Amino acid sequence: MKIEADHDLCQGHAMCSMEAPDVFTVAKHGTVEVLMDTVPDRLRDDVEAAVKYCPTRALGIIED
């Protein structure tokens, strides 16, 4: 699985980094940065929660 992040939609709320801190980071007053090119299956639940709870819907999952 891969993650797509729309930086135009991201407002830096950092919900993603709270749900999946191994996968996402958000700098203070910045936008989301995806830390992995390919996300391992063991982190799937965390990533799905991050996508679900993103207030601006800036994240998406791309299946391999």
N, CA, C and O atoms as a Tripos MOL2 file, in Angstrom:
@<TRIPOS>MOLECULE
protein
  256   255    64     0     0
PROTEIN
NO_CHARGES

@<TRIPOS>ATOM
      1 N           0.8370   -1.1670    0.0000 N.3       1 MET1
      2 CA          0.0000    0.0000    0.0000 C.3       1 MET1
      3 C           0.8850    1.2350    0.0000 C.2       1 MET1
      4 O           1.9420    1.2720    0.6310 O.2       1 MET1
      5 N           0.4240    2.2380   -0.7230 N.am      2 LYS2
      6 CA          1.1160    3.5260   -0.7650 C.3       2 LYS2
      7 C           0.1260    4.6060   -0.3640 C.2       2 LYS2
      8 O          -1.0870    4.3960   -0.3940 O.2       2 LYS2
      9 N           0.6470    5.7470    0.0040 N.am      3 ILE3
     10 CA         -0.1690    6.8660    0.4550 C.3       3 ILE3
     11 C          -0.0250    8.0120   -0.5310 C.2       3 ILE3
     12 O           1.0730    8.3170   -0.9960 O.2       3 ILE3
     13 N          -1.1530    8.6450   -0.8450 N.am      4 GLU4
     14 CA         -1.0900    9.8900   -1.6020 C.3       4 GLU4
     15 C          -1.5420   11.0080   -0.6700 C.2       4 GLU4
     16 O          -2.5130   10.8640    0.0730 O.2       4 GLU4
     17 N          -0.8320   12.1020   -0.7230 N.am      5 ALA5
     18 CA         -1.1430   13.2520    0.1190 C.3       5 ALA5
     19 C          -1.3230   14.4780   -0.7640 C.2       5 ALA5
     20 O          -0.4520   14.8060   -1.5690 O.2       5 ALA5
     21 N          -2.4450   15.1440   -0.6130 N.am      6 ASP6
     22 CA         -2.7240   16.3630   -1.3660 C.3       6 ASP6
     23 C          -2.3100   17.5550   -0.4940 C.2       6 ASP6
     24 O          -3.0110   17.9240    0.4480 O.2       6 ASP6
     25 N          -1.1830   18.1340   -0.8200 N.am      7 HIS7
     26 CA         -0.6370   19.2320   -0.0160 C.3       7 HIS7
     27 C          -1.4430   20.5140   -0.1530 C.2       7 HIS7
     28 O          -1.3420   21.4040    0.6920 O.2       7 HIS7
     29 N          -2.2440   20.6150   -1.2110 N.am      8 ASP8
     30 CA         -3.1200   21.7780   -1.3490 C.3       8 ASP8
     31 C          -4.2940   21.7040   -0.3710 C.2       8 ASP8
     32 O          -4.7940   22.7330    0.0840 O.2       8 ASP8
     33 N          -4.7330   20.4820   -0.0500 N.am      9 LEU9
     34 CA         -5.8300   20.3090    0.9040 C.3       9 LEU9
     35 C          -5.3620   20.2950    2.3570 C.2       9 LEU9
     36 O          -6.0930   20.7290    3.2480 O.2       9 LEU9
     37 N          -4.1600   19.8050    2.6000 N.am     10 CYS10
     38 CA         -3.6520   19.6500    3.9560 C.3      10 CYS10
     39 C          -3.5460   21.0120    4.6450 C.2      10 CYS10
     40 O          -3.0040   21.9660    4.0870 O.2      10 CYS10
     41 N          -4.0750   21.0810    5.8690 N.am     11 GLN11
     42 CA         -4.0000   22.3130    6.6550 C.3      11 GLN11
     43 C          -3.1380   22.1460    7.9070 C.2      11 GLN11
     44 O          -3.0960   23.0330    8.7590 O.2      11 GLN11
     45 N          -2.4540   21.0080    8.0110 N.am     12 GLY12
     46 CA         -1.5210   20.8110    9.1110 C.3      12 GLY12
     47 C          -2.1510   20.4860   10.4520 C.2      12 GLY12
     48 O          -1.5590   20.7720   11.4920 O.2      12 GLY12
     49 N          -3.3400   19.8940   10.4540 N.am     13 HIS13
     50 CA         -4.0000   19.5300   11.7100 C.3      13 HIS13
     51 C          -3.2520   18.4310   12.4690 C.2      13 HIS13
     52 O          -3.3820   18.3260   13.6880 O.2      13 HIS13
     53 N          -2.4810   17.6230   11.7680 N.am     14 ALA14
     54 CA         -1.6290   16.5680   12.3300 C.3      14 ALA14
     55 C          -2.3970   15.3920   12.9160 C.2      14 ALA14
     56 O          -1.8440   14.6400   13.7200 O.2      14 ALA14
     57 N          -3.6550   15.2170   12.5340 N.am     15 MET15
     58 CA         -4.3970   14.0280   12.9750 C.3      15 MET15
     59 C          -3.7160   12.7600   12.4530 C.2      15 MET15
     60 O          -3.6910   11.7370   13.1380 O.2      15 MET15
     61 N          -3.1740   12.8320   11.2580 N.am     16 CYS16
     62 CA         -2.5120   11.6780   10.6610 C.3      16 CYS16
     63 C          -1.3180   11.2320   11.4920 C.2      16 CYS16
     64 O          -1.1140   10.0390   11.7180 O.2      16 CYS16
     65 N          -0.5360   12.1970   11.9410 N.am     17 SER17
     66 CA          0.6540   11.8360   12.7160 C.3      17 SER17
     67 C           0.2900   11.3210   14.1060 C.2      17 SER17
     68 O           1.0740   10.6020   14.7240 O.2      17 SER17
     69 N          -0.8860   11.6810   14.6000 N.am     18 MET18
     70 CA         -1.3430   11.1190   15.8750 C.3      18 MET18
     71 C          -1.8190    9.6770   15.6980 C.2      18 MET18
     72 O          -1.6130    8.8370   16.5730 O.2      18 MET18
     73 N          -2.4550    9.3990   14.5650 N.am     19 GLU19
     74 CA         -2.9720    8.0540   14.2960 C.3      19 GLU19
     75 C          -1.8750    7.0970   13.8300 C.2      19 GLU19
     76 O          -1.8840    5.9200   14.1920 O.2      19 GLU19
     77 N          -0.9400    7.5910   13.0370 N.am     20 ALA20
     78 CA          0.1110    6.7340   12.4650 C.3      20 ALA20
     79 C           1.4550    7.4690   12.4880 C.2      20 ALA20
     80 O           1.9440    7.8960   11.4420 O.2      20 ALA20
     81 N           2.0480    7.6150   13.6630 N.am     21 PRO21
     82 CA          3.2870    8.3980   13.7790 C.3      21 PRO21
     83 C           4.4880    7.7940   13.0560 C.2      21 PRO21
     84 O           5.4540    8.5040   12.7740 O.2      21 PRO21
     85 N           4.4460    6.5050   12.7540 N.am     22 ASP22
     86 CA          5.5380    5.8810   12.0010 C.3      22 ASP22
     87 C           5.4590    6.1950   10.5120 C.2      22 ASP22
     88 O           6.4270    6.0040    9.7760 O.2      22 ASP22
     89 N           4.2990    6.6760   10.0750 N.am     23 VAL23
     90 CA          4.0660    6.8860    8.6490 C.3      23 VAL23
     91 C           4.0030    8.3640    8.2750 C.2      23 VAL23
     92 O           4.4100    8.7460    7.1770 O.2      23 VAL23
     93 N           3.4920    9.1980    9.1870 N.am     24 PHE24
     94 CA          3.2780   10.6140    8.8800 C.3      24 PHE24
     95 C           3.9660   11.5160    9.8950 C.2      24 PHE24
     96 O           4.1220   11.1630   11.0640 O.2      24 PHE24
     97 N           4.3710   12.6820    9.4230 N.am     25 THR25
     98 CA          4.8280   13.7470   10.3100 C.3      25 THR25
     99 C           4.3090   15.0580    9.7410 C.2      25 THR25
    100 O           4.1280   15.2090    8.5330 O.2      25 THR25
    101 N           4.0760   15.9950   10.6410 N.am     26 VAL26
    102 CA          3.6310   17.3190   10.2240 C.3      26 VAL26
    103 C           4.4460   18.3310   11.0240 C.2      26 VAL26
    104 O           4.3700   18.3800   12.2510 O.2      26 VAL26
    105 N           5.2170   19.1280   10.3140 N.am     27 ALA27
    106 CA          6.0090   20.1660   10.9710 C.3      27 ALA27
    107 C           5.0820   21.2630   11.4860 C.2      27 ALA27
    108 O           4.0020   21.4790   10.9370 O.2      27 ALA27
    109 N           5.5030   21.9450   12.5280 N.am     28 LYS28
    110 CA          4.7060   23.0390   13.0540 C.3      28 LYS28
    111 C           4.4590   24.0530   11.9360 C.2      28 LYS28
    112 O           5.3980   24.5250   11.2960 O.2      28 LYS28
    113 N           3.2030   24.3760   11.7130 N.am     29 HIS29
    114 CA          2.7820   25.2950   10.6490 C.3      29 HIS29
    115 C           3.1300   24.7760    9.2590 C.2      29 HIS29
    116 O           3.3390   25.5590    8.3320 O.2      29 HIS29
    117 N           3.1930   23.4380    9.1160 N.am     30 GLY30
    118 CA          3.5210   22.8430    7.8200 C.3      30 GLY30
    119 C           2.4160   21.9330    7.3360 C.2      30 GLY30
    120 O           1.2910   21.9650    7.8350 O.2      30 GLY30
    121 N           2.7600   21.1240    6.3570 N.am     31 THR31
    122 CA          1.8200   20.1420    5.8290 C.3      31 THR31
    123 C           2.3960   18.7440    6.0300 C.2      31 THR31
    124 O           3.5470   18.5710    6.4310 O.2      31 THR31
    125 N           1.5660   17.7690    5.7420 N.am     32 VAL32
    126 CA          1.9240   16.3790    5.9820 C.3      32 VAL32
    127 C           3.1200   15.9390    5.1370 C.2      32 VAL32
    128 O           3.2750   16.3380    3.9830 O.2      32 VAL32
    129 N           3.9450   15.1180    5.7420 N.am     33 GLU33
    130 CA          5.0410   14.4450    5.0360 C.3      33 GLU33
    131 C           4.8660   12.9540    5.2740 C.2      33 GLU33
    132 O           4.7590   12.5080    6.4160 O.2      33 GLU33
    133 N           4.8380   12.1900    4.1960 N.am     34 VAL34
    134 CA          4.7390   10.7400    4.2880 C.3      34 VAL34
    135 C           6.1540   10.2000    4.4320 C.2      34 VAL34
    136 O           7.0190   10.4920    3.6060 O.2      34 VAL34
    137 N           6.3960    9.4140    5.4780 N.am     35 LEU35
    138 CA          7.7460    8.9610    5.8140 C.3      35 LEU35
    139 C           8.1640    7.6660    5.1220 C.2      35 LEU35
    140 O           9.3270    7.2710    5.2080 O.2      35 LEU35
    141 N           7.2290    6.9980    4.4350 N.am     36 MET36
    142 CA          7.5290    5.7060    3.7930 C.3      36 MET36
    143 C           6.9970    5.7080    2.3690 C.2      36 MET36
    144 O           5.9250    6.2470    2.0970 O.2      36 MET36
    145 N           7.7570    5.1010    1.4630 N.am     37 ASP37
    146 CA          7.2610    4.9330    0.0990 C.3      37 ASP37
    147 C           6.1820    3.8600    0.0460 C.2      37 ASP37
    148 O           5.1440    4.0370   -0.5910 O.2      37 ASP37
    149 N           6.4370    2.7580    0.7150 N.am     38 THR38
    150 CA          5.4870    1.6510    0.7810 C.3      38 THR38
    151 C           5.2250    1.3340    2.2480 C.2      38 THR38
    152 O           6.1570    1.1480    3.0310 O.2      38 THR38
    153 N           3.9600    1.2740    2.6050 N.am     39 VAL39
    154 CA          3.5750    1.0520    4.0000 C.3      39 VAL39
    155 C           3.3970   -0.4490    4.2420 C.2      39 VAL39
    156 O           2.6650   -1.1050    3.5010 O.2      39 VAL39
    157 N           4.0520   -1.0020    5.2650 N.am     40 PRO40
    158 CA          3.9000   -2.4250    5.5640 C.3      40 PRO40
    159 C           2.4920   -2.7410    6.0910 C.2      40 PRO40
    160 O           1.8300   -1.8870    6.6810 O.2      40 PRO40
    161 N           2.0580   -3.9680    5.8670 N.am     41 ASP41
    162 CA          0.7200   -4.3990    6.2730 C.3      41 ASP41
    163 C           0.4710   -4.2240    7.7700 C.2      41 ASP41
    164 O          -0.6640   -3.9870    8.1820 O.2      41 ASP41
    165 N           1.5080   -4.3370    8.5770 N.am     42 ARG42
    166 CA          1.3230   -4.2220   10.0300 C.3      42 ARG42
    167 C           0.8470   -2.8360   10.4470 C.2      42 ARG42
    168 O           0.3400   -2.6670   11.5560 O.2      42 ARG42
    169 N           1.0040   -1.8350    9.5690 N.am     43 LEU43
    170 CA          0.5710   -0.4730    9.8710 C.3      43 LEU43
    171 C          -0.7360   -0.0880    9.1750 C.2      43 LEU43
    172 O          -1.1620    1.0650    9.2450 O.2      43 LEU43
    173 N          -1.3620   -1.0410    8.5120 N.am     44 ARG44
    174 CA         -2.5820   -0.7720    7.7350 C.3      44 ARG44
    175 C          -3.6800   -0.1320    8.5810 C.2      44 ARG44
    176 O          -4.2630    0.8710    8.1710 O.2      44 ARG44
    177 N          -3.9660   -0.6850    9.7360 N.am     45 ASP45
    178 CA         -5.0450   -0.1440   10.5760 C.3      45 ASP45
    179 C          -4.7720    1.2990   10.9740 C.2      45 ASP45
    180 O          -5.6810    2.1280   10.9710 O.2      45 ASP45
    181 N          -3.5250    1.6010   11.3140 N.am     46 ASP46
    182 CA         -3.1580    2.9640   11.6960 C.3      46 ASP46
    183 C          -3.3330    3.9270   10.5220 C.2      46 ASP46
    184 O          -3.8410    5.0350   10.6950 O.2      46 ASP46
    185 N          -2.9170    3.5100    9.3440 N.am     47 VAL47
    186 CA         -3.0210    4.3670    8.1590 C.3      47 VAL47
    187 C          -4.4820    4.5750    7.7830 C.2      47 VAL47
    188 O          -4.8810    5.6880    7.4400 O.2      47 VAL47
    189 N          -5.2750    3.5230    7.8440 N.am     48 GLU48
    190 CA         -6.6990    3.6660    7.5370 C.3      48 GLU48
    191 C          -7.3680    4.6390    8.4990 C.2      48 GLU48
    192 O          -8.2300    5.4160    8.0890 O.2      48 GLU48
    193 N          -6.9830    4.6070    9.7720 N.am     49 ALA49
    194 CA         -7.5240    5.5610   10.7490 C.3      49 ALA49
    195 C          -7.0680    6.9770   10.4130 C.2      49 ALA49
    196 O          -7.8570    7.9170   10.5090 O.2      49 ALA49
    197 N          -5.8200    7.1390   10.0240 N.am     50 ALA50
    198 CA         -5.3100    8.4650    9.6660 C.3      50 ALA50
    199 C          -6.0800    9.0390    8.4780 C.2      50 ALA50
    200 O          -6.4370   10.2180    8.4800 O.2      50 ALA50
    201 N          -6.3350    8.2160    7.4730 N.am     51 VAL51
    202 CA         -7.0930    8.6640    6.3050 C.3      51 VAL51
    203 C          -8.5200    9.0180    6.7240 C.2      51 VAL51
    204 O          -9.0560   10.0470    6.3110 O.2      51 VAL51
    205 N          -9.1190    8.1810    7.5260 N.am     52 LYS52
    206 CA        -10.5060    8.3830    7.9600 C.3      52 LYS52
    207 C         -10.6720    9.6720    8.7590 C.2      52 LYS52
    208 O         -11.6480   10.3970    8.5680 O.2      52 LYS52
    209 N          -9.7360    9.9590    9.6440 N.am     53 TYR53
    210 CA         -9.8780   11.0990   10.5450 C.3      53 TYR53
    211 C          -9.2350   12.3950   10.0460 C.2      53 TYR53
    212 O          -9.2620   13.4040   10.7510 O.2      53 TYR53
    213 N          -8.6690   12.3810    8.8620 N.am     54 CYS54
    214 CA         -8.1160   13.6200    8.2970 C.3      54 CYS54
    215 C          -9.2710   14.5960    8.0510 C.2      54 CYS54
    216 O         -10.1640   14.3050    7.2550 O.2      54 CYS54
    217 N          -9.2610   15.7410    8.7240 N.am     55 PRO55
    218 CA        -10.4020   16.6630    8.6090 C.3      55 PRO55
    219 C         -10.5680   17.2840    7.2220 C.2      55 PRO55
    220 O         -11.6610   17.7380    6.8820 O.2      55 PRO55
    221 N          -9.5190   17.3130    6.4270 N.am     56 THR56
    222 CA         -9.6280   17.9180    5.0970 C.3      56 THR56
    223 C          -9.6160   16.8880    3.9700 C.2      56 THR56
    224 O          -9.6510   17.2470    2.7930 O.2      56 THR56
    225 N          -9.5660   15.5970    4.3400 N.am     57 ARG57
    226 CA         -9.5440   14.5040    3.3430 C.3      57 ARG57
    227 C          -8.3700   14.6480    2.3790 C.2      57 ARG57
    228 O          -8.5070   14.4410    1.1740 O.2      57 ARG57
    229 N          -7.2170   15.0060    2.9350 N.am     58 ALA58
    230 CA         -6.0170   15.2240    2.1250 C.3      58 ALA58
    231 C          -5.2460   13.9400    1.8610 C.2      58 ALA58
    232 O          -4.2780   13.9550    1.1010 O.2      58 ALA58
    233 N          -5.6510   12.8270    2.4690 N.am     59 LEU59
    234 CA         -4.9070   11.5720    2.3450 C.3      59 LEU59
    235 C          -5.7270   10.5180    1.6220 C.2      59 LEU59
    236 O          -6.9540   10.4840    1.7110 O.2      59 LEU59
    237 N          -5.0170    9.6590    0.9050 N.am     60 GLY60
    238 CA         -5.6540    8.5330    0.2340 C.3      60 GLY60
    239 C          -4.7170    7.3420    0.2190 C.2      60 GLY60
    240 O          -3.4980    7.4800    0.3210 O.2      60 GLY60
    241 N          -5.3150    6.1750    0.0900 N.am     61 ILE61
    242 CA         -4.5430    4.9140    0.0360 C.3      61 ILE61
    243 C          -4.5490    4.4240   -1.4050 C.2      61 ILE61
    244 O          -5.5860    4.4100   -2.0680 O.2      61 ILE61
    245 N          -3.3760    4.0240   -1.8760 N.am     62 ILE62
    246 CA         -3.2240    3.4090   -3.1870 C.3      62 ILE62
    247 C          -2.7800    1.9780   -2.9380 C.2      62 ILE62
    248 O          -1.7110    1.7480   -2.3730 O.2      62 ILE62
    249 N          -3.5890    1.0190   -3.3550 N.am     63 GLU63
    250 CA         -3.2290   -0.3870   -3.1900 C.3      63 GLU63
    251 C          -2.1940   -0.7960   -4.2270 C.2      63 GLU63
    252 O          -2.2590   -0.3670   -5.3790 O.2      63 GLU63
    253 N          -1.2450   -1.6190   -3.8220 N.am     64 ASP64
    254 CA         -0.1970   -2.0960   -4.7500 C.3      64 ASP64
    255 C          -0.7790   -3.0720   -5.7400 C.2      64 ASP64
    256 O          -0.0600   -3.5820   -6.5990 O.2      64 ASP64
@<TRIPOS>BOND
     1     1     2 1
     2     2     3 1
     3     3     4 2
     4     3     5 am
     5     5     6 1
     6     6     7 1
     7     7     8 2
     8     7     9 am
     9     9    10 1
    10    10    11 1
    11    11    12 2
    12    11    13 am
    13    13    14 1
    14    14    15 1
    15    15    16 2
    16    15    17 am
    17    17    18 1
    18    18    19 1
    19    19    20 2
    20    19    21 am
    21    21    22 1
    22    22    23 1
    23    23    24 2
    24    23    25 am
    25    25    26 1
    26    26    27 1
    27    27    28 2
    28    27    29 am
    29    29    30 1
    30    30    31 1
    31    31    32 2
    32    31    33 am
    33    33    34 1
    34    34    35 1
    35    35    36 2
    36    35    37 am
    37    37    38 1
    38    38    39 1
    39    39    40 2
    40    39    41 am
    41    41    42 1
    42    42    43 1
    43    43    44 2
    44    43    45 am
    45    45    46 1
    46    46    47 1
    47    47    48 2
    48    47    49 am
    49    49    50 1
    50    50    51 1
    51    51    52 2
    52    51    53 am
    53    53    54 1
    54    54    55 1
    55    55    56 2
    56    55    57 am
    57    57    58 1
    58    58    59 1
    59    59    60 2
    60    59    61 am
    61    61    62 1
    62    62    63 1
    63    63    64 2
    64    63    65 am
    65    65    66 1
    66    66    67 1
    67    67    68 2
    68    67    69 am
    69    69    70 1
    70    70    71 1
    71    71    72 2
    72    71    73 am
    73    73    74 1
    74    74    75 1
    75    75    76 2
    76    75    77 am
    77    77    78 1
    78    78    79 1
    79    79    80 2
    80    79    81 am
    81    81    82 1
    82    82    83 1
    83    83    84 2
    84    83    85 am
    85    85    86 1
    86    86    87 1
    87    87    88 2
    88    87    89 am
    89    89    90 1
    90    90    91 1
    91    91    92 2
    92    91    93 am
    93    93    94 1
    94    94    95 1
    95    95    96 2
    96    95    97 am
    97    97    98 1
    98    98    99 1
    99    99   100 2
   100    99   101 am
   101   101   102 1
   102   102   103 1
   103   103   104 2
   104   103   105 am
   105   105   106 1
   106   106   107 1
   107   107   108 2
   108   107   109 am
   109   109   110 1
   110   110   111 1
   111   111   112 2
   112   111   113 am
   113   113   114 1
   114   114   115 1
   115   115   116 2
   116   115   117 am
   117   117   118 1
   118   118   119 1
   119   119   120 2
   120   119   121 am
   121   121   122 1
   122   122   123 1
   123   123   124 2
   124   123   125 am
   125   125   126 1
   126   126   127 1
   127   127   128 2
   128   127   129 am
   129   129   130 1
   130   130   131 1
   131   131   132 2
   132   131   133 am
   133   133   134 1
   134   134   135 1
   135   135   136 2
   136   135   137 am
   137   137   138 1
   138   138   139 1
   139   139   140 2
   140   139   141 am
   141   141   142 1
   142   142   143 1
   143   143   144 2
   144   143   145 am
   145   145   146 1
   146   146   147 1
   147   147   148 2
   148   147   149 am
   149   149   150 1
   150   150   151 1
   151   151   152 2
   152   151   153 am
   153   153   154 1
   154   154   155 1
   155   155   156 2
   156   155   157 am
   157   157   158 1
   158   158   159 1
   159   159   160 2
   160   159   161 am
   161   161   162 1
   162   162   163 1
   163   163   164 2
   164   163   165 am
   165   165   166 1
   166   166   167 1
   167   167   168 2
   168   167   169 am
   169   169   170 1
   170   170   171 1
   171   171   172 2
   172   171   173 am
   173   173   174 1
   174   174   175 1
   175   175   176 2
   176   175   177 am
   177   177   178 1
   178   178   179 1
   179   179   180 2
   180   179   181 am
   181   181   182 1
   182   182   183 1
   183   183   184 2
   184   183   185 am
   185   185   186 1
   186   186   187 1
   187   187   188 2
   188   187   189 am
   189   189   190 1
   190   190   191 1
   191   191   192 2
   192   191   193 am
   193   193   194 1
   194   194   195 1
   195   195   196 2
   196   195   197 am
   197   197   198 1
   198   198   199 1
   199   199   200 2
   200   199   201 am
   201   201   202 1
   202   202   203 1
   203   203   204 2
   204   203   205 am
   205   205   206 1
   206   206   207 1
   207   207   208 2
   208   207   209 am
   209   209   210 1
   210   210   211 1
   211   211   212 2
   212   211   213 am
   213   213   214 1
   214   214   215 1
   215   215   216 2
   216   215   217 am
   217   217   218 1
   218   218   219 1
   219   219   220 2
   220   219   221 am
   221   221   222 1
   222   222   223 1
   223   223   224 2
   224   223   225 am
   225   225   226 1
   226   226   227 1
   227   227   228 2
   228   227   229 am
   229   229   230 1
   230   230   231 1
   231   231   232 2
   232   231   233 am
   233   233   234 1
   234   234   235 1
   235   235   236 2
   236   235   237 am
   237   237   238 1
   238   238   239 1
   239   239   240 2
   240   239   241 am
   241   241   242 1
   242   242   243 1
   243   243   244 2
   244   243   245 am
   245   245   246 1
   246   246   247 1
   247   247   248 2
   248   247   249 am
   249   249   250 1
   250   250   251 1
   251   251   252 2
   252   251   253 am
   253   253   254 1
   254   254   255 1
   255   255   256 2
@<TRIPOS>SUBSTRUCTURE
     1 MET1         2 RESIDUE 1 A MET
     2 LYS2         6 RESIDUE 1 A LYS
     3 ILE3        10 RESIDUE 1 A ILE
     4 GLU4        14 RESIDUE 1 A GLU
     5 ALA5        18 RESIDUE 1 A ALA
     6 ASP6        22 RESIDUE 1 A ASP
     7 HIS7        26 RESIDUE 1 A HIS
     8 ASP8        30 RESIDUE 1 A ASP
     9 LEU9        34 RESIDUE 1 A LEU
    10 CYS10       38 RESIDUE 1 A CYS
    11 GLN11       42 RESIDUE 1 A GLN
    12 GLY12       46 RESIDUE 1 A GLY
    13 HIS13       50 RESIDUE 1 A HIS
    14 ALA14       54 RESIDUE 1 A ALA
    15 MET15       58 RESIDUE 1 A MET
    16 CYS16       62 RESIDUE 1 A CYS
    17 SER17       66 RESIDUE 1 A SER
    18 MET18       70 RESIDUE 1 A MET
    19 GLU19       74 RESIDUE 1 A GLU
    20 ALA20       78 RESIDUE 1 A ALA
    21 PRO21       82 RESIDUE 1 A PRO
    22 ASP22       86 RESIDUE 1 A ASP
    23 VAL23       90 RESIDUE 1 A VAL
    24 PHE24       94 RESIDUE 1 A PHE
    25 THR25       98 RESIDUE 1 A THR
    26 VAL26      102 RESIDUE 1 A VAL
    27 ALA27      106 RESIDUE 1 A ALA
    28 LYS28      110 RESIDUE 1 A LYS
    29 HIS29      114 RESIDUE 1 A HIS
    30 GLY30      118 RESIDUE 1 A GLY
    31 THR31      122 RESIDUE 1 A THR
    32 VAL32      126 RESIDUE 1 A VAL
    33 GLU33      130 RESIDUE 1 A GLU
    34 VAL34      134 RESIDUE 1 A VAL
    35 LEU35      138 RESIDUE 1 A LEU
    36 MET36      142 RESIDUE 1 A MET
    37 ASP37      146 RESIDUE 1 A ASP
    38 THR38      150 RESIDUE 1 A THR
    39 VAL39      154 RESIDUE 1 A VAL
    40 PRO40      158 RESIDUE 1 A PRO
    41 ASP41      162 RESIDUE 1 A ASP
    42 ARG42      166 RESIDUE 1 A ARG
    43 LEU43      170 RESIDUE 1 A LEU
    44 ARG44      174 RESIDUE 1 A ARG
    45 ASP45      178 RESIDUE 1 A ASP
    46 ASP46      182 RESIDUE 1 A ASP
    47 VAL47      186 RESIDUE 1 A VAL
    48 GLU48      190 RESIDUE 1 A GLU
    49 ALA49      194 RESIDUE 1 A ALA
    50 ALA50      198 RESIDUE 1 A ALA
    51 VAL51      202 RESIDUE 1 A VAL
    52 LYS52      206 RESIDUE 1 A LYS
    53 TYR53      210 RESIDUE 1 A TYR
    54 CYS54      214 RESIDUE 1 A CYS
    55 PRO55      218 RESIDUE 1 A PRO
    56 THR56      222 RESIDUE 1 A THR
    57 ARG57      226 RESIDUE 1 A ARG
    58 ALA58      230 RESIDUE 1 A ALA
    59 LEU59      234 RESIDUE 1 A LEU
    60 GLY60      238 RESIDUE 1 A GLY
    61 ILE61      242 RESIDUE 1 A ILE
    62 ILE62      246 RESIDUE 1 A ILE
    63 GLU63      250 RESIDUE 1 A GLU
    64 ASP64      254 RESIDUE 1 A ASP
